[in-house]
Amino acid sequence: MTDKTYSPPQVLQSDISREYYFKEGCYILELSNSNEDSQLSIARARVLPNTQTTLHTLSQTIERYVILEGEGNIILGQPTEQHIQQVKPNDVVIIPENCPQAIKNTGNTDLIFLAICTPRFEPINYSEVATQN
């Protein structure tokens, strides 16, 4: 029997006071997003009632939404051909890279979800999608 050497686990502690408003239209609390763990990022997103995030894409990034609290509609696709589906707690939405996406809070309480990105989220990969009014 051989002894294996393991690195000690790293615990990242979140600090709610570090939550910030992102131009997408929601509040973000970065739980894990660093160069040291470049293959993945995890953020908690919070969308206020009756609010929708800006339609946007993420290049070179696959994103997953894990719905924790609230209810809403996920909106995927170009403005001319969008797919809308209701989401609720414990639903997981998998969003391919470059797929236009937005989420709308349809409830009376905050819509809270984890945004898990592979590789990690980098602002340079974020682009708003032009919409016609």
DSSP file (Angstrom, degrees, kcal/mol; ACC not computed):
  #  RESIDUE AA STRUCTURE BP1 BP2  ACC     N-H-->O    O-->H-N    N-H-->O    O-->H-N    TCO  KAPPA ALPHA  PHI   PSI    X-CA   Y-CA   Z-CA
    1    1 A M              0   0    0      0, 0.0     2,-0.4     0, 0.0     0, 0.0   0.000 360.0 360.0 360.0 128.5    0.0    0.0    0.0
    2    2 A T        -     0   0    0      0, 0.0     2,-0.4     0, 0.0     0, 0.0  -0.800 360.0-122.8-104.7 145.1    1.4    3.4   -1.0
    3    3 A D        -     0   0    0     -2,-0.4     2,-0.4     2,-0.0     0, 0.0  -0.698  24.4-149.5 -83.2 132.4    0.8    6.6    0.7
    4    4 A K        -     0   0    0     -2,-0.4     2,-0.6     2,-0.0    -1,-0.0  -0.827   7.1-137.3-101.8 141.9   -0.6    9.3   -1.6
    5    5 A T        -     0   0    0     -2,-0.4     2,-0.4     0, 0.0    -2,-0.0  -0.869  22.8-168.6 -99.6 126.3    0.1   12.9   -0.9
    6    6 A Y        -     0   0    0     -2,-0.6    -2,-0.0     3,-0.0     0, 0.0  -0.885  22.5-121.4-114.8 144.7   -2.9   15.2   -1.4
    7    7 A S        -     0   0    0     -2,-0.4     3,-0.1     1,-0.1     0, 0.0  -0.597  42.1-102.8 -75.3 144.0   -3.0   18.9   -1.5
    8    8 A P        -     0   0    0      0, 0.0    -1,-0.1     0, 0.0     2,-0.0  -0.394  42.9-101.1 -66.3 146.7   -5.2   20.4    1.2
    9    9 A P        -     0   0    0      0, 0.0     2,-0.5     0, 0.0    -3,-0.0  -0.318  31.2-132.1 -65.8 151.9   -8.6   21.5    0.0
   10   10 A Q        -     0   0    0     -3,-0.1     2,-0.6     2,-0.0    -3,-0.0  -0.920  14.2-157.4-107.3 129.4   -9.1   25.2   -0.6
   11   11 A V        -     0   0    0     -2,-0.5     2,-0.7     2,-0.0     0, 0.0  -0.931   2.9-158.1-108.3 119.4  -12.2   26.9    0.9
   12   12 A L        -     0   0    0     -2,-0.6     2,-0.5    19,-0.0    -2,-0.0  -0.870  11.3-151.7 -97.2 118.2  -13.3   30.1   -0.8
   13   13 A Q        -     0   0    0     -2,-0.7     2,-0.2     2,-0.0    -2,-0.0  -0.762   9.4-137.2 -94.1 131.4  -15.4   32.1    1.5
   14   14 A S        -     0   0    0     -2,-0.5     2,-0.4    15,-0.0    17,-0.1  -0.566   8.7-157.8 -87.5 152.4  -18.0   34.4    0.0
   15   15 A D    >   -     0   0    0     -2,-0.2     3,-2.8     1,-0.1     4,-0.1  -0.934   7.0-155.5-131.5 105.3  -18.6   37.9    1.2
   16   16 A I  G >  S+     0   0    0     -2,-0.4     3,-1.7     1,-0.3    -1,-0.1   0.733  90.9  70.4 -56.5 -24.5  -22.0   39.3    0.3
   17   17 A S  G 3  S+     0   0    0      1,-0.3    -1,-0.3    -3,-0.1    -3,-0.0   0.632  88.7  65.5 -69.4 -10.4  -20.7   42.8    0.5
   18   18 A R  G <  S+     0   0    0     -3,-2.8    12,-0.3    12,-0.1    -1,-0.3   0.385  72.3 121.2 -91.4   3.3  -18.7   42.1   -2.7
   19   19 A E    <   -     0   0    0     -3,-1.7     2,-0.3    10,-0.1    10,-0.2  -0.441  43.7-174.5 -64.0 139.6  -21.9   41.7   -4.7
   20   20 A Y  E     -A   28   0A   0      8,-2.6     8,-3.3    -2,-0.1     2,-0.5  -0.942  29.3-107.3-137.2 158.9  -21.9   44.2   -7.6
   21   21 A Y  E     -A   27   0A   0     -2,-0.3     2,-0.4     6,-0.2     6,-0.2  -0.754  34.0-154.5 -86.5 126.7  -24.3   45.4  -10.3
   22   22 A F  E >>  -A   26   0A   0      4,-3.0     3,-2.8    -2,-0.5     4,-1.0  -0.813  25.7-117.3-103.6 144.7  -23.2   44.1  -13.8
   23   23 A K  T 34 S+     0   0    0     -2,-0.4    31,-0.1     1,-0.3    -1,-0.1   0.645 107.4  78.0 -55.1 -16.9  -24.2   46.0  -17.0
   24   24 A E  T 34 S-     0   0    0      2,-0.2    30,-3.4    29,-0.1    -1,-0.3   0.747 119.2-100.5 -63.6 -24.6  -26.1   42.9  -18.0
   25   25 A G  T <4 S+     0   0    0     -3,-2.8    23,-0.3     1,-0.4     2,-0.3   0.677  88.3  85.3 110.5  24.7  -28.9   44.0  -15.6
   26   26 A C  E  < S-A   22   0A   0     -4,-1.0    -4,-3.0    21,-0.1    -1,-0.4  -0.938  75.9-101.8-146.7 169.5  -28.3   41.8  -12.6
   27   27 A Y  E     -AB  21  46A   0     19,-2.7    19,-2.2    -2,-0.3     2,-0.4  -0.793  36.0-159.5 -96.5 137.5  -26.3   41.6   -9.4
   28   28 A I  E     -AB  20  45A   0     -8,-3.3    -8,-2.6    -2,-0.4     2,-0.5  -0.954  16.8-172.3-123.7 135.6  -23.3   39.3   -9.3
   29   29 A L  E     - B   0  44A   0     15,-2.3    15,-2.7    -2,-0.4     2,-0.5  -0.950  24.6-140.6-122.0 107.8  -21.4   37.8   -6.4
   30   30 A E  E     + B   0  43A   0     -2,-0.5    13,-0.2   -12,-0.3     3,-0.2  -0.550  25.2 174.3 -69.6 119.7  -18.2   36.0   -7.7
   31   31 A L  E    S-     0   0A   0     11,-2.3     2,-0.3    -2,-0.5    12,-0.2   0.780  74.1  -0.6 -94.7 -34.3  -17.8   32.8   -5.8
   32   32 A S  E    S+ B   0  42A   0     10,-2.2    10,-2.6   -18,-0.0    -1,-0.3  -0.810  74.5 135.3-158.9 113.6  -14.8   31.5   -7.7
   33   33 A N        +     0   0    0     -2,-0.3     2,-0.3     8,-0.2     8,-0.1  -0.635  28.2 129.1-162.1  96.8  -13.2   33.2  -10.7
   34   34 A S    >   -     0   0    0      3,-0.4     3,-1.0     6,-0.4     6,-0.2  -0.974  64.9-112.5-149.7 160.9   -9.4   33.3  -10.9
   35   35 A N  G >  S+     0   0    0     -2,-0.3     3,-0.8     1,-0.2    -1,-0.1   0.802 114.2  64.3 -61.5 -30.0   -6.4   32.6  -13.1
   36   36 A E  G 3  S+     0   0    0      1,-0.3    -1,-0.2     2,-0.1     2,-0.1   0.743 113.5  32.0 -69.1 -22.7   -5.4   29.8  -10.7
   37   37 A D  G X  S+     0   0    0     -3,-1.0     3,-1.3     1,-0.1    -3,-0.4  -0.540  76.4 157.0-129.3  64.4   -8.6   27.9  -11.6
   38   38 A S  T <   +     0   0    0     -3,-0.8    82,-2.0     1,-0.3    -1,-0.1   0.571  59.8  70.1 -73.8 -10.3   -9.0   29.0  -15.2
   39   39 A Q  T 3  S+     0   0    0     80,-0.2     2,-0.3     1,-0.1    -1,-0.3   0.604 107.4  21.3 -83.0 -10.5  -11.2   26.1  -16.3
   40   40 A L    <   -     0   0    0     -3,-1.3    -6,-0.4    -6,-0.2     2,-0.3  -0.996  55.0-169.7-156.8 144.7  -14.3   27.1  -14.3
   41   41 A S  E     - C   0 117A   0     76,-1.9    76,-2.2    -2,-0.3     2,-0.4  -0.988   7.1-162.1-134.5 151.8  -16.0   30.1  -12.7
   42   42 A I  E     +BC  32 116A   0    -10,-2.6   -11,-2.3    -2,-0.3   -10,-2.2  -0.997  14.0 170.4-132.7 127.9  -19.0   30.2  -10.4
   43   43 A A  E     -BC  30 115A   0     72,-1.7    72,-3.1    -2,-0.4     2,-0.6  -0.977  30.4-131.4-133.5 149.0  -21.0   33.3   -9.7
   44   44 A R  E     -BC  29 114A   0    -15,-2.7   -15,-2.3    -2,-0.3     2,-0.3  -0.903  28.1-162.0 -96.8 125.5  -24.3   33.9   -7.9
   45   45 A A  E     -BC  28 113A   0     68,-3.5    68,-2.1    -2,-0.6     2,-0.4  -0.843   6.5-165.4-109.3 146.2  -26.6   36.0  -10.0
   46   46 A R  E     -BC  27 112A   0    -19,-2.2   -19,-2.7    -2,-0.3     2,-0.5  -0.981   1.7-169.9-135.5 121.1  -29.6   37.9   -8.7
   47   47 A V  E     - C   0 111A   0     64,-2.7    64,-2.7    -2,-0.4   -21,-0.1  -0.944  23.4-127.0-112.7 127.3  -32.3   39.4  -10.9
   48   48 A L    >   -     0   0    0     -2,-0.5     3,-1.2   -23,-0.3    57,-0.3  -0.278  41.4 -78.7 -69.7 156.8  -34.9   41.7   -9.3
   49   49 A P  T 3  S+     0   0    0      0, 0.0    -1,-0.1     0, 0.0    59,-0.1  -0.216 115.9  12.0 -55.0 144.0  -38.6   41.1   -9.8
   50   50 A N  T 3  S+     0   0    0     55,-0.8     2,-0.4    57,-0.5    56,-0.1   0.782 103.8 121.9  57.6  31.4  -40.1   42.1  -13.2
   51   51 A T    <   -     0   0    0     -3,-1.2    54,-2.9    54,-0.3     2,-0.4  -0.939  44.8-161.8-124.0 145.4  -36.5   42.6  -14.6
   52   52 A Q  B     -F  104   0B   0     -2,-0.4    52,-0.2    52,-0.2     3,-0.1  -0.979  20.3-123.8-124.7 139.9  -34.9   41.0  -17.6
   53   53 A T        -     0   0    0     50,-2.4   -28,-0.2    -2,-0.4     2,-0.2  -0.356  41.5 -88.0 -73.5 162.4  -31.2   40.9  -18.3
   54   54 A T        -     0   0    0    -30,-3.4     2,-0.3     1,-0.1    47,-0.1  -0.471  45.3-104.8 -69.7 138.6  -29.8   42.3  -21.5
   55   55 A L        +     0   0    0     74,-0.2    74,-2.8    -2,-0.2     2,-0.3  -0.518  63.0 151.7 -64.6 126.5  -29.7   39.8  -24.4
   56   56 A H  E     -GH 101 128B   0     45,-2.2    45,-2.5    -2,-0.3     2,-0.3  -0.929  36.6-135.3-151.7 169.5  -26.0   38.9  -24.7
   57   57 A T  E     - H   0 127B   0     70,-2.7    70,-2.0    -2,-0.3     2,-0.5  -0.898   8.1-144.8-126.8 160.2  -23.6   36.2  -25.8
   58   58 A L  E >   - H   0 126B   0     -2,-0.3    40,-2.5    38,-0.3     3,-0.8  -0.978  18.7-148.4-123.5 116.5  -20.4   34.7  -24.3
   59   59 A S  T 3  S+     0   0    0     66,-2.4     3,-0.1    -2,-0.5    66,-0.1  -0.553  79.7   6.5 -81.1 150.2  -17.7   33.8  -26.8
   60   60 A Q  T 3  S+     0   0    0     -2,-0.2     2,-0.4     1,-0.1    -1,-0.2   0.710 112.2 102.5  55.4  24.6  -15.5   30.8  -26.0
   61   61 A T    <   -     0   0    0     -3,-0.8     2,-0.5    64,-0.1    37,-0.3  -0.990  57.3-155.8-143.5 128.7  -17.6   30.1  -22.9
   62   62 A I  E     -D  118   0A   0     56,-2.9    56,-2.4    -2,-0.4     2,-0.4  -0.898  24.4-161.1 -97.5 132.0  -20.3   27.5  -22.1
   63   63 A E  E     -DE 117  95A   0     32,-2.3    32,-3.6    -2,-0.5     2,-0.4  -0.907  11.2-165.4-119.8 143.9  -22.5   28.7  -19.3
   64   64 A R  E     -DE 116  94A   0     52,-2.1    52,-2.9    -2,-0.4     2,-0.5  -0.994   7.5-154.3-125.6 131.8  -24.9   26.8  -17.0
   65   65 A Y  E     -DE 115  93A   0     28,-2.4    28,-2.5    -2,-0.4     2,-0.6  -0.923   4.8-166.7-102.2 127.0  -27.6   28.4  -14.9
   66   66 A V  E     -DE 114  92A   0     48,-2.3    48,-2.4    -2,-0.5     2,-0.4  -0.949  20.4-139.3-111.4 108.4  -28.6   26.5  -11.8
   67   67 A I  E     +D  113   0A   0     24,-2.5    23,-3.1    -2,-0.6    46,-0.3  -0.531  30.8 167.2 -74.9 125.1  -31.8   28.0  -10.5
   68   68 A L  E     +     0   0A   0     44,-2.7     2,-0.3     1,-0.4    45,-0.2   0.812  61.5   5.5-103.6 -44.8  -31.8   28.3   -6.7
   69   69 A E  E    S+D  112   0A   0     43,-2.1    43,-2.3    20,-0.1    -1,-0.4  -0.987 102.2  16.6-144.5 149.7  -34.7   30.6   -5.9
   70   70 A G  S    S-     0   0    0     -2,-0.3     2,-0.3    41,-0.2    41,-0.1  -0.306  71.8 -94.2  88.6-171.2  -37.5   32.4   -7.7
   71   71 A E        +     0   0    0     38,-0.3    35,-1.3    17,-0.2    36,-0.9  -0.978  46.0 136.3-146.1 155.7  -39.0   31.8  -11.1
   72   72 A G  E     -JI  87 105B   0     15,-2.1    15,-2.9    -2,-0.3     2,-0.4  -0.947  45.4 -83.9-172.3-168.6  -38.5   33.2  -14.5
   73   73 A N  E     -JI  86 104B   0     31,-2.2    31,-2.8    -2,-0.3     2,-0.4  -0.989  26.5-145.2-123.1 131.3  -38.1   32.7  -18.2
   74   74 A I  E     -JI  85 103B   0     11,-2.9    11,-2.0    -2,-0.4     2,-0.5  -0.821  15.9-157.7 -91.5 135.9  -34.9   31.8  -20.0
   75   75 A I  E     +JI  84 102B   0     27,-3.0    27,-1.7    -2,-0.4     2,-0.4  -0.967  14.4 177.2-120.1 117.9  -34.7   33.4  -23.4
   76   76 A L  E     +JI  83 101B   0      7,-2.6     7,-3.2    -2,-0.5    25,-0.2  -0.961  36.9  31.4-125.0 139.3  -32.3   31.9  -26.0
   77   77 A G  S    S-     0   0    0     23,-2.3     5,-0.2    -2,-0.4    22,-0.0  -0.349  90.8 -40.5 111.1 171.2  -31.7   32.8  -29.6
   78   78 A Q    >   -     0   0    0      3,-0.4     3,-1.7    -2,-0.1    -2,-0.1  -0.281  60.7-106.0 -66.5 155.2  -31.6   35.8  -31.8
   79   79 A P  T 3  S+     0   0    0      0, 0.0     3,-0.4     0, 0.0    -1,-0.1   0.787 121.0  54.7 -55.2 -28.1  -34.4   38.4  -31.4
   80   80 A T  T 3  S+     0   0    0      1,-0.3     2,-0.1     0, 0.0    -3,-0.0   0.676 122.7  23.5 -80.8 -16.8  -36.1   37.2  -34.6
   81   81 A E  S <  S+     0   0    0     -3,-1.7    -3,-0.4     2,-0.0     2,-0.3  -0.560  81.2 168.0-149.9  77.3  -36.3   33.6  -33.4
   82   82 A Q        -     0   0    0     -3,-0.4     2,-0.5    -5,-0.2    -5,-0.2  -0.691  25.7-148.3 -99.7 147.5  -36.2   33.2  -29.7
   83   83 A H  E     -J   76   0B   0     -7,-3.2    -7,-2.6    -2,-0.3     2,-0.4  -0.964  17.6-168.3-111.0 124.4  -37.0   30.2  -27.6
   84   84 A I  E     +J   75   0B   0     -2,-0.5     2,-0.4    -9,-0.2    -9,-0.2  -0.950   9.3 172.5-118.8 131.4  -38.5   31.0  -24.2
   85   85 A Q  E     -J   74   0B   0    -11,-2.0   -11,-2.9    -2,-0.4     2,-0.1  -1.000  32.2-115.0-140.3 139.8  -38.9   28.4  -21.4
   86   86 A Q  E     -J   73   0B   0     -2,-0.4     2,-0.3   -13,-0.2   -13,-0.3  -0.438  31.3-163.4 -70.6 143.3  -40.0   28.8  -17.8
   87   87 A V  E     +J   72   0B   0    -15,-2.9   -15,-2.1    -2,-0.1     3,-0.0  -0.956  12.0 171.0-129.0 151.2  -37.4   28.0  -15.1
   88   88 A K    >   -     0   0    0     -2,-0.3     3,-2.0   -17,-0.2   -21,-0.3  -0.885  48.4 -45.4-147.3 172.5  -37.8   27.3  -11.4
   89   89 A P  T 3  S+     0   0    0      0, 0.0   -21,-0.2     0, 0.0     3,-0.1  -0.121 123.2  18.7 -50.9 138.9  -35.6   26.1   -8.5
   90   90 A N  T 3  S+     0   0    0    -23,-3.1     2,-0.2     1,-0.3   -22,-0.1   0.339  91.2 129.6  79.3  -0.5  -33.4   23.1   -9.3
   91   91 A D    <   -     0   0    0     -3,-2.0   -24,-2.5   -24,-0.1     2,-0.4  -0.557  45.7-151.8 -76.0 148.4  -33.6   23.6  -13.1
   92   92 A V  E     -E   66   0A   0    -26,-0.2     2,-0.5    -2,-0.2   -26,-0.2  -0.992   5.7-163.2-122.8 127.2  -30.3   23.6  -15.0
   93   93 A V  E     -E   65   0A   0    -28,-2.5   -28,-2.4    -2,-0.4     2,-0.6  -0.948   5.4-156.6-110.4 125.1  -30.0   25.6  -18.2
   94   94 A I  E     -E   64   0A   0     -2,-0.5   -30,-0.2   -30,-0.2    -2,-0.0  -0.912   9.6-168.2-105.7 120.6  -27.0   24.8  -20.5
   95   95 A I  E     -E   63   0A   0    -32,-3.6   -32,-2.3    -2,-0.6     3,-0.1  -0.926  13.5-138.9-115.2 113.0  -26.1   27.6  -22.8
   96   96 A P    >   -     0   0    0      0, 0.0     3,-1.6     0, 0.0   -38,-0.3  -0.202  38.9 -81.7 -64.4 159.6  -23.7   26.9  -25.6
   97   97 A E  T 3  S+     0   0    0      1,-0.2   -38,-0.2   -40,-0.1   -35,-0.1  -0.311 114.9  16.2 -61.0 147.0  -21.0   29.5  -26.5
   98   98 A N  T 3  S+     0   0    0    -40,-2.5    -1,-0.2   -37,-0.3   -39,-0.1   0.542  89.3 137.9  65.8  11.2  -22.1   32.4  -28.7
   99   99 A C    <   -     0   0    0     -3,-1.6    -1,-0.2   -41,-0.3   -41,-0.2  -0.769  59.8-119.2 -87.5 121.8  -25.8   31.6  -28.0
  100  100 A P        +     0   0    0      0, 0.0   -23,-2.3     0, 0.0     2,-0.3  -0.366  45.7 175.2 -58.4 135.7  -27.8   34.8  -27.4
  101  101 A Q  E     +GI  56  76B   0    -45,-2.5   -45,-2.2   -25,-0.2     2,-0.3  -0.993  20.7 160.4-147.9 148.9  -29.3   34.6  -23.9
  102  102 A A  E     - I   0  75B   0    -27,-1.7   -27,-3.0    -2,-0.3     2,-0.4  -0.953  21.2-145.7-156.0 162.4  -31.3   36.6  -21.3
  103  103 A I  E     - I   0  74B   0     -2,-0.3   -50,-2.4   -29,-0.2     2,-0.5  -1.000   8.3-156.9-137.2 138.5  -33.3   35.7  -18.3
  104  104 A K  E     -FI  52  73B   0    -31,-2.8   -31,-2.2    -2,-0.4     2,-0.7  -0.946  14.8-136.2-117.8 131.6  -36.4   37.4  -17.0
  105  105 A N  E     + I   0  72B   0    -54,-2.9   -55,-0.8    -2,-0.5   -54,-0.3  -0.772  25.1 174.4 -83.1 116.0  -37.7   37.3  -13.4
  106  106 A T        +     0   0    0    -35,-1.3   -34,-0.2    -2,-0.7    -1,-0.1   0.366  52.4  81.2-102.8   2.9  -41.4   36.7  -13.7
  107  107 A G  S    S-     0   0    0    -36,-0.9   -57,-0.5     2,-0.3     4,-0.1  -0.266  85.1-111.9-101.6-172.2  -42.0   36.4   -9.9
  108  108 A N  S    S+     0   0    0    -59,-0.1     2,-0.3     2,-0.1    -1,-0.0   0.398  96.2  55.3-100.4  -1.2  -42.4   38.7   -6.9
  109  109 A T  S    S-     0   0    0    -38,-0.1   -38,-0.3   -61,-0.1    -2,-0.3  -0.803 102.6 -70.9-124.8 168.4  -39.1   37.8   -5.3
  110  110 A D        -     0   0    0     -2,-0.3     2,-0.6   -40,-0.1   -62,-0.2  -0.291  40.9-132.7 -58.3 140.9  -35.5   37.9   -6.5
  111  111 A L  E     -C   47   0A   0    -64,-2.7   -64,-2.7   -41,-0.1     2,-0.4  -0.892  30.6-173.0 -93.3 118.6  -34.5   35.2   -9.0
  112  112 A I  E     +CD  46  69A   0    -43,-2.3   -44,-2.7    -2,-0.6   -43,-2.1  -0.956  12.4 154.0-121.9 131.4  -31.3   33.7   -7.8
  113  113 A F  E     -CD  45  67A   0    -68,-2.1   -68,-3.5    -2,-0.4     2,-0.4  -0.983  41.3-111.5-149.8 158.9  -29.1   31.3   -9.7
  114  114 A L  E     -CD  44  66A   0    -48,-2.4   -48,-2.3    -2,-0.3     2,-0.6  -0.783  22.6-152.9 -89.1 137.3  -25.6   30.1  -10.0
  115  115 A A  E     -CD  43  65A   0    -72,-3.1   -72,-1.7    -2,-0.4     2,-0.6  -0.952  15.0-172.5-109.9 109.9  -23.8   30.9  -13.3
  116  116 A I  E     -CD  42  64A   0    -52,-2.9   -52,-2.1    -2,-0.6     2,-0.4  -0.918   5.0-169.5-109.9 119.5  -21.2   28.3  -13.9
  117  117 A C  E     -CD  41  63A   0    -76,-2.2   -76,-1.9    -2,-0.6   -54,-0.2  -0.888  14.0-134.3-115.9 138.5  -18.8   29.0  -16.8
  118  118 A T  E    S+ D   0  62A   0    -56,-2.4   -56,-2.9    -2,-0.4     2,-0.2  -0.993  97.8  20.8-131.4 128.6  -16.3   26.8  -18.6
  119  119 A P  S    S-     0   0    0      0, 0.0   -80,-0.2     0, 0.0   -78,-0.2   0.768 125.0 -81.8 -61.3-174.9  -13.7   28.0  -19.1
  120  120 A R        -     0   0    0    -82,-2.0     2,-0.2   -80,-0.2    -2,-0.1  -0.061  51.0 -93.4 -58.5 152.6  -14.0   30.7  -16.5
  121  121 A F        -     0   0    0     -4,-0.2    -1,-0.1     3,-0.0   -79,-0.1  -0.452  42.5-178.7 -66.8 132.9  -16.0   33.9  -17.2
  122  122 A E    >   -     0   0    0     -2,-0.2     3,-2.4    -3,-0.1     4,-0.3  -0.996  30.7-133.2-132.4 130.4  -14.0   36.8  -18.6
  123  123 A P  G >  S+     0   0    0      0, 0.0     3,-1.7     0, 0.0    -1,-0.1   0.777 103.0  68.3 -53.9 -29.2  -15.6   40.2  -19.3
  124  124 A I  G 3  S+     0   0    0      1,-0.3   -65,-0.1   -66,-0.0    -3,-0.0   0.763  95.9  56.0 -62.8 -23.5  -13.8   40.4  -22.7
  125  125 A N  G <  S+     0   0    0     -3,-2.4   -66,-2.4   -67,-0.1     2,-0.4   0.499  87.6  98.3 -86.4  -4.5  -16.0   37.4  -23.9
  126  126 A Y  E <   +H   58   0B   0     -3,-1.7     2,-0.3    -4,-0.3   -68,-0.2  -0.709  47.0 170.3 -88.5 131.6  -19.3   39.2  -23.1
  127  127 A S  E     -H   57   0B   0    -70,-2.0   -70,-2.7    -2,-0.4     2,-0.2  -0.993  29.2-129.3-141.2 134.3  -21.1   41.0  -25.9
  128  128 A E  E     -H   56   0B   0     -2,-0.3     2,-0.5   -72,-0.2   -72,-0.3  -0.551  24.7-128.1 -76.6 146.7  -24.6   42.6  -26.0
  129  129 A V        -     0   0    0    -74,-2.8   -74,-0.2    -2,-0.2     2,-0.2  -0.846  24.0-118.9 -97.2 128.6  -26.8   41.5  -28.8
  130  130 A A        -     0   0    0     -2,-0.5     2,-0.3     1,-0.0   -74,-0.0  -0.445  31.8-166.8 -67.5 135.0  -28.4   44.3  -30.8
  131  131 A T        -     0   0    0     -2,-0.2     2,-0.4   -53,-0.1   -53,-0.0  -0.932  17.5-126.3-122.1 149.3  -32.2   44.4  -30.7
  132  132 A Q              0   0    0     -2,-0.3    -2,-0.0     1,-0.1     0, 0.0  -0.777 360.0 360.0 -93.8 136.9  -34.5   46.4  -32.9
  133  133 A N              0   0    0     -2,-0.4    -1,-0.1     0, 0.0    -2,-0.0   0.403 360.0 360.0-104.2 360.0  -37.1   48.6  -31.1
